[in-house]
Amino acid sequence: MSAIARVSQGIPAHATTAVIDSQSIRTGLPRSVKGVDGGKKIKGIKRHLAVDSNGFPLTVVKSSANVHDSKGAIGLAVEAICKHPTVILLKTDNGYRGTLVKNLNTGLDVIFPGCPW
C-alpha cells in the first residue's frame, strides 16, 4: 500500500531513506515483559520504529522500556535493511550515536542532526 501511495506522489515505489526513533509505552498487564525507561519514568515497553521519508512504516521492533535507544536500534536497522534492501540512508536523532554506528558495517550511511559529515 505504501508503494502505491509513493508512486501516486511521484516518488520511487521503494524507500531509500529510513528515519528511526522510539516510543516508550505504559503497559498495564501484570505478566507482560516490561522495564523502566528512567529518562521518561515509564514502566512498560518501547517501540522502535523505522519509517520512510513520508512517514509510512517500514518496520517495528519492541523491547522492554529499559533498553537504550542505540541498542534497540541495531535489531531495528537489521530488520529494516532485510525487509527493504533499497534503504541506503538511516536518519536518527543523537540518542542513537555510539553503539548503532559501531555495529553497522553494511555500507549504510547513518546521519545525525548537526553532524559535520
N, C-alpha and C positions, 0 to 999 in steps of 0.2 A: 504494500500500500504506500509506503514512503517513497518507493521508486517511482510510482505513478505521479505522486504529488511533486516530486523533484523534477520530473520531466515536464510536467504542466507549468512549472515555474521557469522553464528554460535552462535548467542546470542538468549536468550529467546524472544518470539514474543511480550511480553508485557513489557513496560518500568517499572523499579523500581526506577529510579532516574530522577528527573526533574531539569533543570537548568533554572533560570528565570532572565530576565533583561528587560529593557525598552528602547524605542527609541522615541525621540521627532521628529515630522514631521511638516513642514510648510504646512499650508492649505491656498488656495487662494480663497475659496468660501466665499462670504460675509456673508451668513446666517448659516454657519456651526458652530457647537459647538467647541469653542476653548478657550484656555487660554494661558498664557505666562510662559514658563519654564525659570525662572530667571537665573538659572545656565548656561544654554546654549543659552539664549537670543533668543529663538524660540517661535514665536506666532503660535499656532496650536493645534495639538492633540498629544497624547502619546500612543504608542502601548506597552502593557505589554505582553511579550512572555514567554511561557514555552516550552522548547524543551527537548527531551531525550538526553542521553549521546552521540548520534551520530549526533545531530542537527536536527532530524526530529521534526516538530512542533507537540506539544500536544494540546495547546490551546492558543488563543489570546484574550485579553481584551483591549478595547480602552477607553480612558478618555481624558479630556481636559489636555493640557500640564502643567497646574499649579498644578496638583495632584502629591504629593510627591510619589516617588517610593514605599516606605514602605506601604503607604495607598492603592495604586493601586494594590499592590501585594496580598492583602488579598482576593479580589474577584478572582484574577487570581489563587491563590493557592486553593481556594474552588472549582472553576470550574475544575481545573486540577485533583483534587482528585475525584470529582464526575464523570468525564469522564473516568478517568484512576485510578481505585481503587487499582491497584498494585503498585502505586507510594508510596514509604515509605521514600524517602530521597529527600530533596529540597536543591539545592545548589544556593547560591546567592552571590552578592558582598556586601561590607559593607554599601552600600546605603540603604539596606533593614533591617538593625539592628533596633531593637526597637519595633515599632508597630506591625510588622509582627509576631515576636516571641510571643509577649504578647497575640495576638488574635488567635493563632493556638493552640488549645488544642485537637488535633486529633490523637496524637500518631505519628505524622510526625516529623522526625528529620530534623532540619534546620542547615546547615553548612555554615559558613562564612570563607573567606580566613584568615589564620593566627589565627584561634580560638584554644585555648588550649584544647578544648574537642574534 
